[in-house]
């Protein structure tokens, strides 16, 4: 599993998607942006944790 994004890039991309009103479900993001999902799960225990961290940072 190759990770091509930094943790900061992951958080910024999640913030961008969330603010644009994108579907934030794990299933949708995994299909639409597998690189983001792969990187998020590398840095965070699960997708929900990555979303929570992006909101709090």
PDB file of N, H, CA, C and O in Angstrom:
ATOM      1  N   UNK A   1       0.846  -1.179   0.000  1.00  0.00           N
ATOM      2  CA  UNK A   1       0.000   0.000   0.000  1.00  0.00           C
ATOM      3  C   UNK A   1       0.891   1.241   0.000  1.00  0.00           C
ATOM      4  O   UNK A   1       1.580   1.519   0.981  1.00  0.00           O
ATOM      5  N   UNK A   2       0.871   1.975  -1.095  1.00  0.00           N
ATOM      6  H   UNK A   2       0.312   1.749  -1.892  1.00  0.00           H
ATOM      7  CA  UNK A   2       1.698   3.169  -1.222  1.00  0.00           C
ATOM      8  C   UNK A   2       0.928   4.403  -0.780  1.00  0.00           C
ATOM      9  O   UNK A   2      -0.197   4.643  -1.217  1.00  0.00           O
ATOM     10  N   UNK A   3       1.552   5.176   0.089  1.00  0.00           N
ATOM     11  H   UNK A   3       2.466   4.981   0.444  1.00  0.00           H
ATOM     12  CA  UNK A   3       0.943   6.408   0.589  1.00  0.00           C
ATOM     13  C   UNK A   3       1.629   7.578  -0.094  1.00  0.00           C
ATOM     14  O   UNK A   3       2.846   7.741   0.003  1.00  0.00           O
ATOM     15  N   UNK A   4       0.839   8.392  -0.785  1.00  0.00           N
ATOM     16  H   UNK A   4      -0.149   8.260  -0.863  1.00  0.00           H
ATOM     17  CA  UNK A   4       1.412   9.488  -1.563  1.00  0.00           C
ATOM     18  C   UNK A   4       1.067  10.864  -1.009  1.00  0.00           C
ATOM     19  O   UNK A   4       1.500  11.881  -1.551  1.00  0.00           O
ATOM     20  N   UNK A   5       0.289  10.897   0.066  1.00  0.00           N
ATOM     21  H   UNK A   5      -0.063  10.071   0.506  1.00  0.00           H
ATOM     22  CA  UNK A   5      -0.104  12.180   0.659  1.00  0.00           C
ATOM     23  C   UNK A   5       0.431  12.251   2.086  1.00  0.00           C
ATOM     24  O   UNK A   5       0.520  11.232   2.771  1.00  0.00           O
ATOM     25  N   UNK A   6       0.786  13.455   2.533  1.00  0.00           N
ATOM     26  H   UNK A   6       0.713  14.283   1.976  1.00  0.00           H
ATOM     27  CA  UNK A   6       1.158  13.644   3.931  1.00  0.00           C
ATOM     28  C   UNK A   6      -0.110  13.720   4.775  1.00  0.00           C
ATOM     29  O   UNK A   6      -1.210  13.873   4.245  1.00  0.00           O
ATOM     30  N   UNK A   7       0.052  13.613   6.077  1.00  0.00           N
ATOM     31  H   UNK A   7       0.946  13.489   6.508  1.00  0.00           H
ATOM     32  CA  UNK A   7      -1.130  13.710   6.948  1.00  0.00           C
ATOM     33  C   UNK A   7      -1.782  15.085   6.817  1.00  0.00           C
ATOM     34  O   UNK A   7      -3.007  15.195   6.862  1.00  0.00           O
ATOM     35  N   UNK A   8      -0.974  16.132   6.655  1.00  0.00           N
ATOM     36  H   UNK A   8       0.021  16.042   6.618  1.00  0.00           H
ATOM     37  CA  UNK A   8      -1.535  17.483   6.486  1.00  0.00           C
ATOM     38  C   UNK A   8      -2.324  17.581   5.182  1.00  0.00           C
ATOM     39  O   UNK A   8      -3.382  18.208   5.148  1.00  0.00           O
ATOM     40  N   UNK A   9      -1.825  16.973   4.117  1.00  0.00           N
ATOM     41  H   UNK A   9      -0.965  16.464   4.145  1.00  0.00           H
ATOM     42  CA  UNK A   9      -2.537  16.981   2.844  1.00  0.00           C
ATOM     43  C   UNK A   9      -3.861  16.226   2.948  1.00  0.00           C
ATOM     44  O   UNK A   9      -4.869  16.640   2.375  1.00  0.00           O
ATOM     45  N   UNK A  10      -3.847  15.122   3.681  1.00  0.00           N
ATOM     46  H   UNK A  10      -3.028  14.786   4.146  1.00  0.00           H
ATOM     47  CA  UNK A  10      -5.074  14.343   3.892  1.00  0.00           C
ATOM     48  C   UNK A  10      -6.112  15.215   4.591  1.00  0.00           C
ATOM     49  O   UNK A  10      -7.263  15.281   4.161  1.00  0.00           O
ATOM     50  N   UNK A  11      -5.710  15.876   5.658  1.00  0.00           N
ATOM     51  H   UNK A  11      -4.774  15.822   6.008  1.00  0.00           H
ATOM     52  CA  UNK A  11      -6.644  16.707   6.420  1.00  0.00           C
ATOM     53  C   UNK A  11      -7.174  17.867   5.577  1.00  0.00           C
ATOM     54  O   UNK A  11      -8.360  18.193   5.647  1.00  0.00           O
ATOM     55  N   UNK A  12      -6.309  18.486   4.788  1.00  0.00           N
ATOM     56  H   UNK A  12      -5.347  18.221   4.731  1.00  0.00           H
ATOM     57  CA  UNK A  12      -6.744  19.588   3.927  1.00  0.00           C
ATOM     58  C   UNK A  12      -7.735  19.110   2.869  1.00  0.00           C
ATOM     59  O   UNK A  12      -8.720  19.793   2.585  1.00  0.00           O
ATOM     60  N   UNK A  13      -7.481  17.953   2.293  1.00  0.00           N
ATOM     61  H   UNK A  13      -6.681  17.399   2.523  1.00  0.00           H
ATOM     62  CA  UNK A  13      -8.388  17.417   1.271  1.00  0.00           C
ATOM     63  C   UNK A  13      -9.740  17.055   1.884  1.00  0.00           C
ATOM     64  O   UNK A  13     -10.780  17.296   1.271  1.00  0.00           O
ATOM     65  N   UNK A  14      -9.733  16.488   3.070  1.00  0.00           N
ATOM     66  H   UNK A  14      -8.888  16.292   3.567  1.00  0.00           H
ATOM     67  CA  UNK A  14     -10.996  16.165   3.752  1.00  0.00           C
ATOM     68  C   UNK A  14     -11.766  17.453   4.041  1.00  0.00           C
ATOM     69  O   UNK A  14     -12.977  17.511   3.828  1.00  0.00           O
ATOM     70  N   UNK A  15     -11.070  18.488   4.526  1.00  0.00           N
ATOM     71  H   UNK A  15     -10.086  18.441   4.700  1.00  0.00           H
ATOM     72  CA  UNK A  15     -11.717  19.783   4.779  1.00  0.00           C
ATOM     73  C   UNK A  15     -12.341  20.332   3.498  1.00  0.00           C
ATOM     74  O   UNK A  15     -13.473  20.817   3.507  1.00  0.00           O
ATOM     75  N   UNK A  16     -11.590  20.252   2.395  1.00  0.00           N
ATOM     76  H   UNK A  16     -10.670  19.858   2.387  1.00  0.00           H
ATOM     77  CA  UNK A  16     -12.072  20.771   1.116  1.00  0.00           C
ATOM     78  C   UNK A  16     -13.332  20.029   0.667  1.00  0.00           C
ATOM     79  O   UNK A  16     -14.317  20.644   0.260  1.00  0.00           O
ATOM     80  N   UNK A  17     -13.282  18.701   0.749  1.00  0.00           N
ATOM     81  H   UNK A  17     -12.481  18.202   1.080  1.00  0.00           H
ATOM     82  CA  UNK A  17     -14.440  17.897   0.345  1.00  0.00           C
ATOM     83  C   UNK A  17     -15.649  18.197   1.222  1.00  0.00           C
ATOM     84  O   UNK A  17     -16.767  18.351   0.729  1.00  0.00           O
ATOM     85  N   UNK A  18     -15.411  18.276   2.513  1.00  0.00           N
ATOM     86  H   UNK A  18     -14.504  18.151   2.913  1.00  0.00           H
ATOM     87  CA  UNK A  18     -16.491  18.516   3.464  1.00  0.00           C
ATOM     88  C   UNK A  18     -17.121  19.889   3.234  1.00  0.00           C
ATOM     89  O   UNK A  18     -18.345  20.021   3.264  1.00  0.00           O
ATOM     90  N   UNK A  19     -16.298  20.906   3.005  1.00  0.00           N
ATOM     91  H   UNK A  19     -15.304  20.799   2.980  1.00  0.00           H
ATOM     92  CA  UNK A  19     -16.836  22.254   2.817  1.00  0.00           C
ATOM     93  C   UNK A  19     -17.560  22.410   1.479  1.00  0.00           C
ATOM     94  O   UNK A  19     -18.410  23.288   1.328  1.00  0.00           O
ATOM     95  N   UNK A  20     -17.221  21.555   0.510  1.00  0.00           N
ATOM     96  H   UNK A  20     -16.530  20.842   0.633  1.00  0.00           H
ATOM     97  CA  UNK A  20     -17.900  21.636  -0.783  1.00  0.00           C
ATOM     98  C   UNK A  20     -19.197  20.817  -0.808  1.00  0.00           C
ATOM     99  O   UNK A  20     -19.896  20.774  -1.821  1.00  0.00           O
ATOM    100  N   UNK A  21     -19.505  20.170   0.319  1.00  0.00           N
ATOM    101  H   UNK A  21     -18.937  20.205   1.142  1.00  0.00           H
ATOM    102  CA  UNK A  21     -20.745  19.414   0.414  1.00  0.00           C
ATOM    103  C   UNK A  21     -20.684  18.025  -0.200  1.00  0.00           C
ATOM    104  O   UNK A  21     -21.721  17.423  -0.477  1.00  0.00           O
ATOM    105  N   UNK A  22     -19.481  17.515  -0.414  1.00  0.00           N
ATOM    106  H   UNK A  22     -18.638  18.004  -0.188  1.00  0.00           H
ATOM    107  CA  UNK A  22     -19.320  16.179  -0.997  1.00  0.00           C
ATOM    108  C   UNK A  22     -19.825  15.101  -0.048  1.00  0.00           C
ATOM    109  O   UNK A  22     -19.895  15.295   1.166  1.00  0.00           O
ATOM    110  N   UNK A  23     -20.169  13.977  -0.624  1.00  0.00           N
ATOM    111  H   UNK A  23     -20.112  13.819  -1.610  1.00  0.00           H
ATOM    112  CA  UNK A  23     -20.533  12.801   0.161  1.00  0.00           C
ATOM    113  C   UNK A  23     -19.283  12.349   0.907  1.00  0.00           C
ATOM    114  O   UNK A  23     -18.257  12.076   0.283  1.00  0.00           O
ATOM    115  N   UNK A  24     -19.354  12.267   2.228  1.00  0.00           N
ATOM    116  H   UNK A  24     -20.188  12.489   2.735  1.00  0.00           H
ATOM    117  CA  UNK A  24     -18.191  11.927   3.040  1.00  0.00           C
ATOM    118  C   UNK A  24     -18.224  10.485   3.546  1.00  0.00           C
ATOM    119  O   UNK A  24     -17.429  10.113   4.409  1.00  0.00           O
ATOM    120  N   UNK A  25     -19.133   9.679   3.017  1.00  0.00           N
ATOM    121  H   UNK A  25     -19.779   9.982   2.315  1.00  0.00           H
ATOM    122  CA  UNK A  25     -19.196   8.295   3.473  1.00  0.00           C
ATOM    123  C   UNK A  25     -17.933   7.547   3.044  1.00  0.00           C
ATOM    124  O   UNK A  25     -17.364   7.820   1.987  1.00  0.00           O
ATOM    125  N   UNK A  26     -17.515   6.623   3.863  1.00  0.00           N
ATOM    126  H   UNK A  26     -17.977   6.401   4.722  1.00  0.00           H
ATOM    127  CA  UNK A  26     -16.303   5.858   3.579  1.00  0.00           C
ATOM    128  C   UNK A  26     -16.414   5.146   2.232  1.00  0.00           C
ATOM    129  O   UNK A  26     -15.464   5.142   1.450  1.00  0.00           O
ATOM    130  N   UNK A  27     -17.541   4.559   1.967  1.00  0.00           N
ATOM    131  H   UNK A  27     -18.313   4.562   2.602  1.00  0.00           H
ATOM    132  CA  UNK A  27     -17.739   3.814   0.722  1.00  0.00           C
ATOM    133  C   UNK A  27     -17.594   4.720  -0.492  1.00  0.00           C
ATOM    134  O   UNK A  27     -16.942   4.353  -1.470  1.00  0.00           O
ATOM    135  N   UNK A  28     -18.198   5.899  -0.433  1.00  0.00           N
ATOM    136  H   UNK A  28     -18.727   6.197   0.361  1.00  0.00           H
ATOM    137  CA  UNK A  28     -18.144   6.824  -1.565  1.00  0.00           C
ATOM    138  C   UNK A  28     -16.728   7.336  -1.792  1.00  0.00           C
ATOM    139  O   UNK A  28     -16.237   7.330  -2.920  1.00  0.00           O
ATOM    140  N   UNK A  29     -16.071   7.779  -0.720  1.00  0.00           N
ATOM    141  H   UNK A  29     -16.470   7.784   0.196  1.00  0.00           H
ATOM    142  CA  UNK A  29     -14.726   8.339  -0.857  1.00  0.00           C
ATOM    143  C   UNK A  29     -13.739   7.271  -1.319  1.00  0.00           C
ATOM    144  O   UNK A  29     -12.846   7.549  -2.119  1.00  0.00           O
ATOM    145  N   UNK A  30     -13.901   6.058  -0.819  1.00  0.00           N
ATOM    146  H   UNK A  30     -14.626   5.832  -0.169  1.00  0.00           H
ATOM    147  CA  UNK A  30     -13.004   4.962  -1.228  1.00  0.00           C
ATOM    148  C   UNK A  30     -13.094   4.732  -2.738  1.00  0.00           C
ATOM    149  O   UNK A  30     -12.088   4.446  -3.386  1.00  0.00           O
ATOM    150  N   UNK A  31     -14.284   4.857  -3.287  1.00  0.00           N
ATOM    151  H   UNK A  31     -15.102   5.089  -2.761  1.00  0.00           H
ATOM    152  CA  UNK A  31     -14.472   4.652  -4.725  1.00  0.00           C
ATOM    153  C   UNK A  31     -14.046   5.886  -5.525  1.00  0.00           C
ATOM    154  O   UNK A  31     -13.394   5.760  -6.561  1.00  0.00           O
ATOM    155  N   UNK A  32     -14.413   7.073  -5.048  1.00  0.00           N
ATOM    156  H   UNK A  32     -14.944   7.176  -4.207  1.00  0.00           H
ATOM    157  CA  UNK A  32     -14.147   8.309  -5.779  1.00  0.00           C
ATOM    158  C   UNK A  32     -12.697   8.779  -5.654  1.00  0.00           C
ATOM    159  O   UNK A  32     -12.148   9.361  -6.590  1.00  0.00           O
ATOM    160  N   UNK A  33     -12.085   8.528  -4.507  1.00  0.00           N
ATOM    161  H   UNK A  33     -12.531   8.055  -3.747  1.00  0.00           H
ATOM    162  CA  UNK A  33     -10.731   9.024  -4.270  1.00  0.00           C
ATOM    163  C   UNK A  33      -9.944   7.992  -3.453  1.00  0.00           C
ATOM    164  O   UNK A  33      -9.667   8.214  -2.274  1.00  0.00           O
ATOM    165  N   UNK A  34      -9.585   6.864  -4.080  1.00  0.00           N
ATOM    166  H   UNK A  34      -9.810   6.684  -5.038  1.00  0.00           H
ATOM    167  CA  UNK A  34      -8.915   5.794  -3.329  1.00  0.00           C
ATOM    168  C   UNK A  34      -7.578   6.220  -2.723  1.00  0.00           C
ATOM    169  O   UNK A  34      -7.179   5.701  -1.680  1.00  0.00           O
ATOM    170  N   UNK A  35      -6.889   7.154  -3.363  1.00  0.00           N
ATOM    171  H   UNK A  35      -7.213   7.576  -4.210  1.00  0.00           H
ATOM    172  CA  UNK A  35      -5.615   7.627  -2.816  1.00  0.00           C
ATOM    173  C   UNK A  35      -5.823   8.347  -1.484  1.00  0.00           C
ATOM    174  O   UNK A  35      -5.055   8.156  -0.540  1.00  0.00           O
ATOM    175  N   UNK A  36      -6.855   9.167  -1.416  1.00  0.00           N
ATOM    176  H   UNK A  36      -7.479   9.322  -2.183  1.00  0.00           H
ATOM    177  CA  UNK A  36      -7.175   9.859  -0.164  1.00  0.00           C
ATOM    178  C   UNK A  36      -7.515   8.852   0.921  1.00  0.00           C
ATOM    179  O   UNK A  36      -7.023   8.964   2.043  1.00  0.00           O
ATOM    180  N   UNK A  37      -8.347   7.872   0.602  1.00  0.00           N
ATOM    181  H   UNK A  37      -8.747   7.781  -0.310  1.00  0.00           H
ATOM    182  CA  UNK A  37      -8.745   6.886   1.609  1.00  0.00           C
ATOM    183  C   UNK A  37      -7.542   6.090   2.094  1.00  0.00           C
ATOM    184  O   UNK A  37      -7.377   5.887   3.297  1.00  0.00           O
ATOM    185  N   UNK A  38      -6.707   5.642   1.175  1.00  0.00           N
ATOM    186  H   UNK A  38      -6.841   5.807   0.198  1.00  0.00           H
ATOM    187  CA  UNK A  38      -5.520   4.857   1.527  1.00  0.00           C
ATOM    188  C   UNK A  38      -4.609   5.670   2.449  1.00  0.00           C
ATOM    189  O   UNK A  38      -4.119   5.161   3.457  1.00  0.00           O
ATOM    190  N   UNK A  39      -4.391   6.923   2.096  1.00  0.00           N
ATOM    191  H   UNK A  39      -4.789   7.336   1.276  1.00  0.00           H
ATOM    192  CA  UNK A  39      -3.528   7.779   2.907  1.00  0.00           C
ATOM    193  C   UNK A  39      -4.148   8.069   4.271  1.00  0.00           C
ATOM    194  O   UNK A  39      -3.456   8.044   5.289  1.00  0.00           O
ATOM    195  N   UNK A  40      -5.449   8.344   4.290  1.00  0.00           N
ATOM    196  H   UNK A  40      -6.011   8.364   3.463  1.00  0.00           H
ATOM    197  CA  UNK A  40      -6.130   8.627   5.563  1.00  0.00           C
ATOM    198  C   UNK A  40      -6.025   7.446   6.508  1.00  0.00           C
ATOM    199  O   UNK A  40      -5.776   7.622   7.700  1.00  0.00           O
ATOM    200  N   UNK A  41      -6.213   6.243   5.985  1.00  0.00           N
ATOM    201  H   UNK A  41      -6.415   6.100   5.016  1.00  0.00           H
ATOM    202  CA  UNK A  41      -6.161   5.058   6.844  1.00  0.00           C
ATOM    203  C   UNK A  41      -4.737   4.701   7.258  1.00  0.00           C
ATOM    204  O   UNK A  41      -4.533   3.933   8.198  1.00  0.00           O
ATOM    205  N   UNK A  42      -3.760   5.257   6.560  1.00  0.00           N
ATOM    206  H   UNK A  42      -3.925   5.881   5.796  1.00  0.00           H
ATOM    207  CA  UNK A  42      -2.364   5.068   6.974  1.00  0.00           C
ATOM    208  C   UNK A  42      -2.063   5.911   8.216  1.00  0.00           C
ATOM    209  O   UNK A  42      -1.369   5.460   9.127  1.00  0.00           O
ATOM    210  N   UNK A  43      -2.589   7.138   8.244  1.00  0.00           N
ATOM    211  H   UNK A  43      -3.152   7.505   7.504  1.00  0.00           H
ATOM    212  CA  UNK A  43      -2.286   8.078   9.324  1.00  0.00           C
ATOM    213  C   UNK A  43      -3.262   8.027  10.495  1.00  0.00           C
ATOM    214  O   UNK A  43      -2.906   8.400  11.613  1.00  0.00           O
ATOM    215  N   UNK A  44      -4.480   7.573  10.252  1.00  0.00           N
ATOM    216  H   UNK A  44      -4.769   7.270   9.344  1.00  0.00           H
ATOM    217  CA  UNK A  44      -5.515   7.597  11.283  1.00  0.00           C
ATOM    218  C   UNK A  44      -6.101   6.202  11.458  1.00  0.00           C
ATOM    219  O   UNK A  44      -6.077   5.401  10.524  1.00  0.00           O
ATOM    220  N   UNK A  45      -6.630   5.899  12.652  1.00  0.00           N
ATOM    221  H   UNK A  45      -6.650   6.549  13.412  1.00  0.00           H
ATOM    222  CA  UNK A  45      -7.142   4.540  12.905  1.00  0.00           C
ATOM    223  C   UNK A  45      -8.323   4.153  12.016  1.00  0.00           C
ATOM    224  O   UNK A  45      -8.495   2.981  11.679  1.00  0.00           O
ATOM    225  N   UNK A  46      -9.142   5.148  11.636  1.00  0.00           N
ATOM    226  H   UNK A  46      -9.002   6.100  11.909  1.00  0.00           H
ATOM    227  CA  UNK A  46     -10.286   4.864  10.760  1.00  0.00           C
ATOM    228  C   UNK A  46     -10.723   6.155  10.086  1.00  0.00           C
ATOM    229  O   UNK A  46     -10.251   7.239  10.430  1.00  0.00           O
ATOM    230  N   UNK A  47     -11.624   6.027   9.130  1.00  0.00           N
ATOM    231  H   UNK A  47     -12.006   5.146   8.851  1.00  0.00           H
ATOM    232  CA  UNK A  47     -12.076   7.176   8.343  1.00  0.00           C
ATOM    233  C   UNK A  47     -12.732   8.236   9.216  1.00  0.00           C
ATOM    234  O   UNK A  47     -12.488   9.429   9.031  1.00  0.00           O
ATOM    235  N   UNK A  48     -13.566   7.813  10.168  1.00  0.00           N
ATOM    236  H   UNK A  48     -13.765   6.844  10.318  1.00  0.00           H
ATOM    237  CA  UNK A  48     -14.247   8.768  11.047  1.00  0.00           C
ATOM    238  C   UNK A  48     -13.248   9.588  11.866  1.00  0.00           C
ATOM    239  O   UNK A  48     -13.459  10.778  12.096  1.00  0.00           O
ATOM    240  N   UNK A  49     -12.165   8.951  12.303  1.00  0.00           N
ATOM    241  H   UNK A  49     -11.994   7.983  12.116  1.00  0.00           H
ATOM    242  CA  UNK A  49     -11.136   9.666  13.048  1.00  0.00           C
ATOM    243  C   UNK A  49     -10.466  10.729  12.193  1.00  0.00           C
ATOM    244  O   UNK A  49     -10.159  11.817  12.678  1.00  0.00           O
ATOM    245  N   UNK A  50     -10.238  10.419  10.926  1.00  0.00           N
ATOM    246  H   UNK A  50     -10.487   9.534  10.532  1.00  0.00           H
ATOM    247  CA  UNK A  50      -9.639  11.382  10.009  1.00  0.00           C
ATOM    248  C   UNK A  50     -10.558  12.581   9.816  1.00  0.00           C
ATOM    249  O   UNK A  50     -10.102  13.724   9.799  1.00  0.00           O
ATOM    250  N   UNK A  51     -11.855  12.316   9.672  1.00  0.00           N
ATOM    251  H   UNK A  51     -12.225  11.388   9.686  1.00  0.00           H
ATOM    252  CA  UNK A  51     -12.815  13.421   9.525  1.00  0.00           C
ATOM    253  C   UNK A  51     -12.840  14.278  10.786  1.00  0.00           C
ATOM    254  O   UNK A  51     -12.791  15.506  10.707  1.00  0.00           O
ATOM    255  N   UNK A  52     -12.917  13.634  11.944  1.00  0.00           N
ATOM    256  H   UNK A  52     -12.957  12.637  12.008  1.00  0.00           H
ATOM    257  CA  UNK A  52     -12.940  14.372  13.211  1.00  0.00           C
ATOM    258  C   UNK A  52     -11.698  15.239  13.380  1.00  0.00           C
ATOM    259  O   UNK A  52     -11.777  16.387  13.817  1.00  0.00           O
ATOM    260  N   UNK A  53     -10.552  14.666  13.025  1.00  0.00           N
ATOM    261  H   UNK A  53     -10.488  13.733  12.669  1.00  0.00           H
ATOM    262  CA  UNK A  53      -9.286  15.416  13.141  1.00  0.00           C
ATOM    263  C   UNK A  53      -9.270  16.612  12.193  1.00  0.00           C
ATOM    264  O   UNK A  53      -8.760  17.676  12.545  1.00  0.00           O
ATOM    265  N   UNK A  54      -9.820  16.445  11.003  1.00  0.00           N
ATOM    266  H   UNK A  54     -10.234  15.581  10.717  1.00  0.00           H
ATOM    267  CA  UNK A  54      -9.838  17.554  10.044  1.00  0.00           C
ATOM    268  C   UNK A  54     -10.732  18.698  10.545  1.00  0.00           C
ATOM    269  O   UNK A  54     -10.458  19.868  10.279  1.00  0.00           O
ATOM    270  N   UNK A  55     -11.773  18.358  11.253  1.00  0.00           N
ATOM    271  H   UNK A  55     -11.996  17.408  11.470  1.00  0.00           H
ATOM    272  CA  UNK A  55     -12.687  19.370  11.777  1.00  0.00           C
ATOM    273  C   UNK A  55     -12.039  20.121  12.953  1.00  0.00           C
ATOM    274  O   UNK A  55     -12.226  21.328  13.108  1.00  0.00           O
ATOM    275  N   UNK A  56     -11.282  19.392  13.769  1.00  0.00           N
ATOM    276  H   UNK A  56     -11.130  18.411  13.643  1.00  0.00           H
ATOM    277  CA  UNK A  56     -10.698  19.995  14.968  1.00  0.00           C
ATOM    278  C   UNK A  56      -9.378  20.703  14.688  1.00  0.00           C
ATOM    279  O   UNK A  56      -8.863  21.398  15.564  1.00  0.00           O
ATOM    280  N   UNK A  57      -8.817  20.546  13.494  1.00  0.00           N
ATOM    281  H   UNK A  57      -9.235  19.981  12.783  1.00  0.00           H
ATOM    282  CA  UNK A  57      -7.519  21.193  13.224  1.00  0.00           C
ATOM    283  C   UNK A  57      -7.680  22.482  12.454  1.00  0.00           C
ATOM    284  O   UNK A  57      -6.690  23.146  12.148  1.00  0.00           O
TER     285      UNK A  57
END
